[in-house]
Amino acid sequence: MPSLLLTRLLGRHLGLHVGTSSLPVLCYHNIGGNSLSWSRFERQMRLLKANGIKTLSVAETRAFFLEGRALTCPSVAITFDDGFRDLYTKVGPLFRELAFHGLMFVIGERLRPEGITGQEEDIVSDKAHAEHLCQGALAPFLSASEIKKLSREGWLELGSHAMTHNMAPVSAPLHPSPKELPSHWGYEPWRQGQRSFPAPSLAPDLSQPLFLEDTGRKETDQEYSQRVTENLTQSRALLSDLAGKDVTALAWPWGEYCEQAVDAAA
């Protein structure tokens, strides 16, 4: 986050009391790798602490957005998408020290088995997702025991990032060669020769009805709604068990959804 934006967050050059009449939400994914460096992230968190900025829990964030409850001091909500392991190795210890609250949105199918050693070095998010897609690799992600520990300590609360976090076909095959493919990691199976060309167009798998390649048609509205409902139900059951309480917060993968998906989530 640029220093100018953080200055504005603290309300130094704005007429509004930023963080009391409005609530900034700071969204992170991995720390380091292809993202914000750890040193810069830590400076941001310590700057918030030094200036008396409160970090809100899920209940407090819900009360502000959905119940209209006023904030009594400058506040932010801090979120982390995808459930990368640096939440356990880096972010968790810092939040314990600062008594900060955050929300980690975890992908249900990306839990690292306990027998697999977790990645210690910086995580490159696109690489992590591509290697999971093509090889089933899970070292960069949290394990169930790590999620349980973080969640039950209370500084990092648990939310759903759906059961899956995939790009899926939304068209008949139309990309004839690797040079025609978009750059997204979702197309990696075609780049690596695991799937044959032509390739379809891909979109976030919960965002719209998918193209069913075996039957050459799109999902019906009923099929789509049922798939989304089953996906979110599985995610909520799994994560609620880990948290030891109901998980009710959801972040759509890539922020992509439609009215039917919102109805399914409800």
C-alpha positions in Angstrom: 0.0 0.0 0.0 1.6 3.3 -1.0 2.6 5.6 1.8 0.2 8.3 0.6 -2.7 5.9 0.9 -1.7 4.9 4.4 -1.4 8.6 5.3 -5.0 9.1 4.1 -6.1 6.1 6.0 -4.9 7.8 9.1 -7.1 10.7 8.2 -4.4 13.4 8.2 -5.4 15.1 4.9 -9.1 14.3 4.6 -12.1 16.2 5.9 -13.8 12.9 6.9 -12.7 11.0 9.9 -11.5 8.0 7.9 -12.0 4.8 9.8 -14.9 6.2 11.9 -17.5 7.4 9.3 -16.1 4.8 6.9 -14.2 1.6 7.3 -11.2 0.8 5.1 -10.7 -2.9 4.4 -7.0 -3.8 3.8 -6.9 -7.0 1.6 -3.7 -9.0 1.4 -2.8 -12.4 0.0 0.7 -13.8 0.4 3.3 -11.6 2.1 6.7 -11.5 0.2 7.3 -13.5 -3.0 5.4 -11.7 -5.8 3.5 -9.5 -3.3 4.2 -6.9 -0.6 7.5 -7.5 1.2 7.5 -8.7 4.8 9.4 -5.7 5.9 6.9 -3.3 4.3 3.9 -5.2 5.6 5.4 -5.2 9.2 6.0 -1.4 8.9 2.4 -0.9 7.8 1.0 -2.9 10.8 3.3 -1.1 13.3 2.3 2.3 11.8 -1.4 1.4 12.4 -0.6 0.4 16.0 1.5 3.5 16.7 -1.4 5.7 15.5 -4.1 4.0 17.6 -5.9 2.4 14.7 -8.2 -0.4 15.9 -8.4 -3.6 13.9 -11.9 -5.0 13.9 -13.1 -8.5 14.5 -15.6 -10.2 12.2 -18.5 -9.3 14.6 -17.4 -5.7 14.8 -17.1 -5.5 11.0 -20.5 -7.0 10.5 -22.0 -4.6 13.1 -20.7 -1.6 11.1 -21.6 -2.7 7.6 -24.9 -4.6 8.2 -26.3 -3.1 11.4 -25.1 0.5 11.0 -23.3 0.6 14.4 -21.0 3.6 14.6 -17.3 3.2 15.2 -15.9 4.8 18.3 -12.4 5.2 17.0 -10.4 5.1 13.7 -10.6 1.5 12.6 -9.7 -0.9 9.7 -10.6 -4.4 8.8 -7.7 -6.6 7.6 -8.2 -9.6 5.4 -6.0 -12.3 3.9 -7.2 -14.4 0.9 -6.2 -18.0 -0.1 -4.8 -19.4 3.2 -1.1 -19.3 2.5 1.2 -20.7 5.2 2.9 -17.3 5.9 -0.2 -16.6 8.0 1.1 -19.2 10.5 4.9 -18.5 10.2 4.8 -14.6 10.0 1.5 -12.9 10.3 0.1 -14.8 13.2 3.1 -14.1 15.5 3.0 -10.4 14.6 -0.8 -10.1 15.3 -0.3 -11.8 18.6 2.3 -9.3 19.5 0.2 -6.3 18.4 -3.1 -7.7 19.6 -4.4 -7.2 16.1 -7.5 -8.8 14.6 -7.7 -10.1 11.0 -9.7 -12.5 8.9 -8.2 -15.3 6.8 -10.3 -16.6 3.9 -9.3 -20.2 3.4 -9.8 -22.4 0.3 -11.4 -25.7 1.5 -9.6 -28.0 -1.0 -6.2 -26.3 -0.4 -5.5 -27.6 3.1 -2.0 -29.1 3.4 -1.9 -32.7 4.7 -0.2 -32.9 8.1 2.4 -35.3 6.6 3.6 -32.7 4.1 6.3 -30.2 5.2 5.0 -26.6 4.9 6.9 -24.1 2.8 9.2 -21.8 4.9 10.5 -19.5 2.1 8.5 -16.7 0.6 5.4 -17.8 -1.4 4.7 -16.8 -4.9 1.0 -16.9 -5.2 0.5 -17.6 -8.9 3.2 -20.3 -8.8 1.5 -21.9 -5.7 -1.9 -22.0 -7.5 -0.4 -23.3 -10.8 1.5 -26.1 -9.0 -1.5 -27.1 -7.1 -3.6 -27.2 -10.3 -1.0 -29.2 -12.3 0.7 -31.3 -9.6 -1.5 -31.2 -6.5 1.2 -29.3 -4.6 0.1 -28.0 -1.2 3.3 -27.0 0.7 2.6 -23.2 0.4 -0.8 -23.6 2.1 -1.9 -23.9 5.7 -2.6 -27.3 7.3 -5.8 -28.1 9.3 -3.8 -28.0 12.6 -2.3 -24.6 11.7 -5.7 -23.2 10.8 -7.2 -24.5 14.0 -4.4 -23.0 16.1 -4.6 -19.6 14.5 -8.4 -19.6 14.5 -8.8 -20.6 18.2 -6.2 -18.1 19.4 -8.7 -15.5 18.0 -6.3 -13.0 16.4 -7.0 -14.4 12.9 -10.6 -15.5 12.5 -11.6 -17.9 9.8 -13.7 -17.2 6.7 -14.5 -19.2 3.6 -12.9 -18.6 0.2 -15.1 -21.3 -1.1 -14.3 -25.0 -1.4 -12.6 -24.5 -4.7 -10.6 -21.6 -6.2 -10.4 -22.7 -9.8 -10.9 -21.3 -13.3 -13.3 -23.5 -15.2 -14.6 -23.6 -18.8 -17.3 -21.2 -19.7 -17.2 -21.7 -23.5 -16.6 -24.3 -26.1 -12.9 -24.8 -27.1 -11.7 -21.7 -29.0 -8.0 -21.0 -28.2 -6.1 -23.0 -30.8 -2.5 -22.6 -29.5 -0.4 -21.6 -26.4 0.2 -18.1 -27.9 -3.5 -17.5 -27.9 -4.0 -18.2 -24.2 -4.5 -15.5 -21.6 -1.6 -15.2 -19.1 -3.6 -16.5 -16.1 -2.3 -19.6 -14.2 -5.7 -21.3 -14.8 -4.4 -22.1 -18.3 -1.3 -23.8 -17.1 -2.5 -27.4 -17.9 -2.7 -26.4 -21.6 0.7 -24.7 -21.5 2.3 -27.8 -19.9 0.6 -30.2 -22.3 -1.6 -31.8 -19.7 -4.6 -30.9 -21.7 -5.0 -30.7 -25.5 -5.8 -27.7 -27.7 -8.0 -26.0 -28.5 -8.7 -24.6 -25.0 -11.9 -23.0 -23.8 -12.3 -19.6 -22.2 -12.1 -19.9 -18.4 -13.7 -17.9 -15.6 -13.9 -18.3 -11.8 -15.8 -21.5 -11.2 -18.5 -20.0 -8.9 -19.1 -16.9 -10.9 -21.4 -18.2 -13.6 -22.8 -21.4 -15.2 -20.0 -23.6 -16.7 -19.7 -25.1 -20.1 -20.1 -28.9 -19.8 -17.5 -30.2 -22.2 -18.8 -33.8 -22.2 -22.3 -32.7 -23.3 -21.5 -29.5 -25.2 -23.8 -27.2 -23.3 -23.8 -24.8 -20.4 -25.2 -25.7 -17.0 -28.8 -24.9 -16.4 -29.7 -22.3 -13.7 -30.7 -25.2 -11.4 -27.5 -27.1 -12.0 -25.4 -24.0 -11.4 -27.3 -23.1 -8.2 -27.0 -26.6 -6.9 -23.2 -26.7 -7.6 -22.6 -23.4 -5.8 -24.7 -24.4 -2.9 -22.9 -27.8 -2.5 -19.5 -26.0 -2.8 -20.2 -23.4 -0.1 -22.0 -25.9 2.2 -18.9 -28.2 2.1 -16.6 -25.3 2.8 -18.6 -24.0 5.7 -18.9 -27.4 7.3 -15.2 -28.0 7.0 -14.1 -24.6 8.3 -16.7 -24.5 11.1 -15.3 -27.8 12.4 -11.8 -26.3 12.4 -12.8 -23.1 14.0 -15.0 -24.8 16.6 -17.8 -22.4 15.8 -20.0 -21.4 12.8 -18.0 -19.8 10.0 -20.3 -17.2 8.4 -17.9 -14.9 6.4 -17.4 -15.5 2.7 -15.1 -13.9 0.2 -15.9 -14.9 -3.4 -12.8 -16.1 -5.3 -11.5 -13.1 -7.4 -14.5 -11.2 -6.1 -16.6 -12.7 -8.9 -20.3 -13.6 -8.3 -23.8 -13.1 -9.7 -27.3 -12.9 -8.2 -27.8 -16.7 -8.3 -24.5 -17.2 -6.4 -25.5 -14.7 -3.8 -28.9 -16.5 -3.4 -27.0 -19.8 -3.0 -24.7 -18.3 -0.4 -27.7 -17.0 1.6 
